[in-house]
């Protein structure tokens, strides 16, 4: 509410304001256009609650009322609703919520509170729109922890197909060609990338080395173009940048899940050195033997890992590797032939009879290039 009113007040600068817009203008001036961030707001409110609690004793059942009072929520709500109902369209987007999220009760309750607040805000006016962006695994965990999951079903799942990823790269190429005054071609993708890499079409080769997200494809393209000498596509340069990209992607994975699974990097460092030149396609007995060595020899010393290792719970550990995208579940035969399922692309209940390390991680953990 503070962010919205602050922005609305700033946009009213130099105009005659009255009533609620004048209130918003005052907030904008007071906060110098930008409110405090979420953590700062919470700290400020908690400080004021502690001061009040010192006078009132235990707040008990009055807590919600006192929280609204010290945060001046009623005044903010009144003026924001008034401005929205007068025709102002307000769009609020909240992202990067997985940063710091560790699947603890505190972090899960924090996010559930945010979802509840978002629903409350949107109920104030049809002109207030709130978009909350969550990783799908985080969303699933949150829904399993609330009795009110039916209230949070207004969702859109973002899925990137091969065609949409390649189209994104092509649009970036077209933009840069226009910026530099180059003549556009019928197939802009092939102005930058070779048509094939070995026996693979380049678009397939590239997309297979992503977790179906733009940032990985863009990063691979960046490593490739920075390594090019001259202005012609070159498959050898593209292949040569794969180890650097794979190492970046493994580091990126460890960072992404650093709060939920701290010290993942230690496990993958052990994997890289202990299973040097191992194959990327593993039968269950082979992967169990590898996991047993990780459980007994890797020095991780984190509660999430120790709990699994103490029980020699191979299944739970495989589920973690599957959920974060490091491995896929290889299913032999059946209709449509053999297939490897990854958590980000398909709804699938893994059996882990055979697994494959994802192509984007194979170079970083020193696997061999071919199936044996």
C-alpha positions in Angstrom: 0.0 0.0 0.0 2.8 2.4 0.9 4.6 1.6 -2.4 1.5 2.2 -4.4 0.5 5.4 -2.7 4.1 6.7 -2.9 4.2 6.1 -6.7 0.7 7.6 -7.2 1.8 10.7 -5.2 4.9 11.1 -7.2 3.0 11.0 -10.4 0.8 13.8 -9.1 3.8 16.1 -8.7 3.1 19.6 -10.0 -0.7 18.9 -10.2 -3.5 20.2 -8.0 -4.3 17.5 -5.5 -7.0 17.0 -2.9 -8.4 14.4 -0.6 -6.8 10.9 -1.1 -4.4 12.1 -3.8 -3.2 14.8 -1.5 -2.6 12.1 1.1 -0.6 10.1 -1.4 1.4 13.1 -2.4 2.3 13.6 1.3 3.5 10.0 1.5 5.6 10.5 -1.6 7.3 13.6 -0.3 7.8 12.0 3.2 9.3 8.8 1.8 11.3 10.7 -1.0 9.3 8.8 -3.6 10.3 5.3 -2.5 9.0 3.4 0.6 11.1 1.1 2.7 11.5 -2.4 1.5 9.6 -5.3 3.0 12.1 -6.2 5.6 12.5 -2.6 6.7 8.8 -2.2 6.9 8.4 -5.3 9.1 11.2 -4.2 11.4 9.6 -0.8 11.8 6.2 -2.2 12.6 7.7 -4.8 15.1 9.6 -2.0 16.8 6.4 0.0 17.2 4.5 -3.1 18.4 7.2 -3.8 21.1 6.9 -0.2 22.3 3.1 -0.5 22.5 3.4 -4.0 24.1 5.5 -2.4 26.8 2.6 -0.2 27.8 -0.2 -2.7 27.2 1.4 -5.9 28.3 0.6 -9.0 26.3 -1.4 -8.0 23.3 -3.0 -11.4 22.9 -6.2 -11.3 20.9 -5.8 -7.6 20.2 -2.6 -8.3 18.2 -4.1 -8.0 14.7 -5.9 -4.7 15.6 -2.8 -3.3 17.1 -0.7 -4.3 14.1 -3.2 -2.5 11.8 -3.0 0.5 14.1 0.8 0.9 14.3 1.1 0.3 10.6 -1.7 2.8 9.9 -3.2 0.2 7.6 -6.8 1.6 7.8 -5.7 5.0 6.5 -3.6 3.6 3.7 -6.4 1.2 2.7 -9.0 4.0 2.7 -7.0 6.3 0.5 -5.7 3.6 -1.9 -9.2 2.3 -2.5 -10.5 5.8 -3.0 -7.8 6.5 -5.7 -8.4 3.2 -7.4 -12.1 3.6 -7.5 -11.6 7.0 -9.1 -10.0 5.3 -12.1 -6.3 4.7 -11.3 -5.1 1.3 -12.4 -2.5 -0.1 -9.9 -0.4 -3.1 -10.8 1.8 -4.7 -8.1 4.3 -7.4 -9.1 6.3 -9.4 -6.5 9.3 -11.5 -7.6 12.5 -13.2 -6.3 10.6 -14.7 -3.4 12.8 -17.8 -3.5 15.8 -15.8 -2.4 16.1 -16.6 1.3 13.3 -19.2 1.2 14.4 -22.4 3.0 11.2 -24.3 3.4 11.1 -23.5 7.1 7.8 -22.8 9.0 8.8 -19.1 9.2 9.5 -18.7 5.5 6.4 -20.7 4.4 4.1 -18.7 6.8 5.7 -15.5 5.5 4.8 -16.4 1.9 1.3 -17.6 2.8 0.8 -14.3 4.6 1.9 -12.5 1.4 -0.6 -14.5 -0.7 -3.3 -13.7 1.8 -2.4 -10.0 1.7 -2.4 -10.1 -2.1 -5.9 -11.5 -2.2 -7.0 -8.9 0.3 -5.6 -6.1 -1.8 -7.3 -7.3 -5.0 -10.6 -7.5 -3.1 -10.4 -3.7 -2.4 -11.0 -2.7 -6.0 -11.1 -4.2 -9.4 -8.5 -1.7 -10.4 -5.9 -3.2 -8.1 -4.0 -6.1 -9.7 -1.4 -8.1 -7.8 0.9 -10.7 -9.4 3.1 -12.9 -7.2 5.8 -15.0 -9.0 6.7 -18.2 -7.4 8.8 -21.3 -8.3 6.4 -24.1 -8.9 7.9 -26.3 -6.2 7.6 -23.5 -3.7 3.9 -23.0 -4.7 3.2 -26.7 -4.3 4.8 -26.8 -0.8 2.8 -23.8 0.3 -0.5 -25.3 -0.9 0.2 -28.4 1.1 0.6 -26.3 4.2 -2.6 -24.4 4.2 -6.3 -25.4 4.7 -7.2 -22.5 2.3 -5.5 -23.7 -0.8 -8.7 -23.2 -2.8 -8.3 -19.4 -2.3 -4.9 -19.5 -4.2 -5.9 -21.3 -7.4 -6.0 -18.3 -9.6 -2.6 -19.2 -11.2 -0.9 -19.4 -14.5 2.0 -21.8 -15.0 4.7 -20.4 -17.2 6.1 -23.0 -19.6 8.8 -22.4 -22.2 8.8 -24.7 -25.2 11.7 -25.1 -27.6 10.0 -22.9 -30.1 9.4 -20.1 -27.6 13.0 -20.2 -26.4 14.4 -20.0 -29.9 12.0 -17.3 -30.8 13.2 -15.3 -27.7 16.8 -15.6 -28.9 15.8 -14.6 -32.5 14.0 -11.5 -31.3 17.1 -10.4 -29.4 19.2 -11.0 -32.5 16.7 -9.0 -34.6 16.8 -6.2 -32.0 20.6 -6.0 -32.1 20.8 -6.2 -35.9 18.4 -3.2 -36.1 20.5 -1.3 -33.5 23.6 -1.8 -35.5 21.9 -1.1 -38.8 22.4 -4.6 -40.3 20.2 -6.0 -42.9 17.7 -8.5 -41.5 17.7 -12.0 -42.9 14.9 -14.6 -43.2 16.5 -16.8 -40.5 18.2 -14.5 -38.0 19.1 -17.4 -35.8 21.5 -18.7 -38.4 23.2 -15.3 -38.7 24.7 -16.0 -35.2 24.5 -19.7 -34.7 25.7 -22.6 -36.9 23.0 -24.8 -38.3 24.3 -28.0 -36.7 26.6 -29.0 -33.8 28.1 -32.3 -34.7 25.1 -34.5 -35.7 22.5 -32.3 -33.8 20.5 -29.4 -35.0 21.8 -26.4 -33.1 18.4 -25.3 -31.7 17.9 -28.8 -30.2 21.4 -28.9 -28.9 21.0 -25.5 -27.2 17.6 -26.1 -25.6 18.6 -29.6 -24.3 21.3 -27.8 -22.3 18.8 -25.6 -20.5 16.2 -26.2 -17.8 13.7 -24.7 -20.2 14.3 -21.2 -19.0 15.5 -18.1 -20.9 18.3 -17.2 -18.6 20.2 -20.4 -19.3 19.9 -20.0 -23.1 20.9 -16.3 -22.9 23.9 -17.2 -20.8 25.0 -19.9 -23.2 24.6 -17.5 -26.1 26.7 -14.9 -24.3 29.6 -17.4 -23.6 29.4 -18.4 -27.3 29.4 -14.9 -28.8 32.1 -13.7 -26.5 34.3 -16.5 -27.7 33.8 -16.0 -31.4 36.6 -14.7 -33.5 35.1 -13.0 -36.6 31.5 -12.6 -37.6 30.7 -16.0 -38.9 28.8 -18.8 -36.9 31.2 -21.5 -35.7 30.2 -24.9 -34.2 33.6 -25.5 -32.7 33.4 -22.3 -30.7 29.9 -23.3 -29.5 31.1 -26.7 -28.4 34.2 -25.1 -26.7 32.0 -22.9 -24.5 30.0 -25.8 -23.1 32.3 -26.6 -20.2 32.3 -23.0 -19.0 28.6 -22.8 -19.4 28.1 -26.1 -17.5 30.2 -25.0 -14.6 28.3 -21.7 -14.4 25.0 -23.7 -14.5 26.0 -25.9 -11.6 27.1 -22.9 -9.6 23.8 -21.2 -10.5 21.9 -24.3 -9.3 23.7 -24.4 -5.9 23.0 -20.7 -5.4 19.4 -21.1 -6.3 18.9 -23.8 -3.7 21.4 -22.5 -1.2 18.9 -21.8 1.5 16.8 -24.9 1.1 19.8 -27.3 0.6 22.9 -25.6 1.9 26.3 -27.0 0.9 25.0 -28.6 -2.4 28.3 -27.4 -3.9 30.2 -29.7 -1.6 28.2 -32.7 -2.8 28.8 -31.8 -6.5 32.5 -31.2 -5.9 32.7 -34.7 -4.4 30.8 -36.1 -7.3 33.1 -34.3 -9.8 36.3 -35.7 -8.3 35.1 -39.1 -6.9 33.2 -40.2 -10.0 35.5 -38.7 -12.6 34.7 -39.9 -16.2 31.7 -41.8 -15.0 28.8 -42.3 -17.3 25.8 -40.0 -17.2 23.2 -42.8 -17.6 22.9 -44.8 -14.5 21.0 -47.9 -13.4 19.5 -47.8 -9.9 22.1 -50.1 -8.3 24.9 -48.0 -9.8 23.4 -44.7 -8.5 22.7 -46.2 -5.1 26.3 -47.2 -4.8 27.4 -43.7 -5.7 25.0 -42.1 -3.2 26.2 -44.5 -0.5 29.8 -43.1 -1.0 28.4 -39.6 -0.9 26.6 -40.3 2.4 29.6 -41.8 4.0 32.5 -39.7 2.6 31.2 -36.2 1.6 31.7 -33.6 4.4 28.4 -31.7 4.2 27.3 -31.5 7.8 23.9 -29.9 7.2 20.8 -31.1 9.0 18.8 -31.7 5.7 21.7 -33.9 4.4 22.5 -35.6 7.8 18.9 -36.7 8.3 18.9 -38.4 4.9 22.4 -39.8 5.1 21.8 -41.3 8.6 18.9 -43.3 7.3 20.7 -44.1 4.0 17.5 -42.8 2.4 18.5 -43.1 -1.3 14.9 -42.4 -2.5 14.6 -39.0 -0.7 18.0 -37.9 -2.0 17.1 -38.9 -5.6 13.9 -36.9 -5.2 15.9 -33.8 -4.3 18.3 -34.3 -7.2 15.2 -34.8 -9.5 13.3 -31.7 -8.1 16.2 -29.4 -8.6 16.8 -30.6 -12.2 20.1 -32.4 -11.8 18.8 -35.8 -12.8 15.9 -37.0 -14.9 13.9 -40.3 -14.6 14.7 -42.5 -17.6 11.7 -44.7 -18.6 12.5 -47.6 -20.8 10.3 -48.5 -23.8 6.5 -48.2 -23.7 4.4 -46.2 -26.1 6.5 -43.6 -27.8 9.8 -45.3 -26.9 12.2 -44.6 -24.1 12.1 -41.1 -22.5 13.8 -39.1 -19.8 11.5 -37.1 -17.7 12.7 -33.9 -15.9 10.8 -32.2 -13.1 10.5 -28.8 -14.9 8.9 -30.2 -18.1 6.5 -32.9 -17.3 4.0 -34.0 -14.7 5.6 -37.3 -13.8 6.0 -39.6 -10.7 9.6 -40.8 -10.9 10.5 -44.4 -10.3 14.3 -44.0 -10.6 14.9 -47.5 -12.1 17.3 -45.7 -14.3 18.4 -42.0 -14.2 20.3 -39.6 -16.4 22.3 -36.5 -15.4 20.9 -33.5 -17.2 22.9 -32.5 -20.3 23.7 -29.0 -18.9 25.5 -30.5 -15.9 27.4 -33.3 -17.5 30.6 -31.3 -18.4 30.7 -29.7 -14.9 30.7 -33.1 -13.1 33.1 -34.7 -15.7 30.8 -37.4 -17.1 31.7 -39.2 -20.4 30.0 -37.8 -23.5 28.3 -41.0 -24.7 26.1 -43.6 -23.2 27.9 -47.0 -22.8 
